[in-house]
Amino acid sequence: MFFRRFSSLINNALSNLFLKAKQEESRLRGRGHGIAAARMDAKLNVAGWIPEQMGGISYFEFIQNLEMNIDEDWEGIAHSLDEIRRSLLSREGCLINVTANGKNLTNCLKYLDKFIGLLPNTRPNETDSWQSLISPSNEAIVFPTQVNYSSSKYFLRV
């Protein structure tokens, strides 16, 4: 019963994710200049790489790959989700920020103690170092649009 309900929740969440990604992909067609600029930023520094990973071409490639492989590699996907859960939900390294007056802070502490007690006591997974820049090689991105976009980047060293 629980597994069936959990599977249903995951399927609904992933269906919504795929639907939103397709809607956003259609919006990308009119933002070629923004795509080109984001890709160039992602090749230059981590501050450009992060938003590109979370909403740029790399994100859409990840979502497309996830959608194609979800049925064949559910074990691998479930393992990745479990690693994320273990990394995020752990007593070790837990940081809780509460802003309250004295009375409310006192009342809140008993609930915080209970919440922290419910968190797993496992160590978060060791993190791998990120490959935090996109390869500086030339690339072409093809979208069916009415306008062509072109961009260039140059590394200036002074």
HUTA-V890437 format. One record per backbone hydrogen bond with DSSP energy under -0.5 kcal/mol. CO is the residue of the C=O (numbers start at 1). NH is the residue of the N-H. If there is no record, write none. Layout:
co={CO CO}
nh={NH NH}
//
This chain:
co={1 2 3 4 5 6 7 8 9 10 11 12 13 14 15 16 17 18 19 20 21 22 23 24 25 27 28 31 32 33 34 35 36 37 38 39 40 40 41 41 42 45 45 46 47 48 49 50 51 52 52 56 57 58 59 60 61 62 63 64 65 66 69 73 74 75 76 77 78 79 80 81 82 83 84 85 88 91 96 98 101 102 103 104 105 106 107 108 109 110 111 112 113 114 115 115 116 120 130 141 143 154 155 156}
nh={5 6 7 8 9 10 11 12 13 14 15 16 17 18 19 20 21 22 23 24 25 26 27 28 29 30 31 35 36 37 38 39 40 41 42 43 43 44 44 45 134 48 49 50 51 52 53 54 55 56 59 60 61 62 63 64 65 66 67 68 69 70 73 77 78 79 80 81 82 83 84 85 86 87 88 89 90 94 98 100 105 106 107 108 109 110 111 112 113 114 115 116 117 118 118 119 119 91 132 143 145 156 157 158}
//
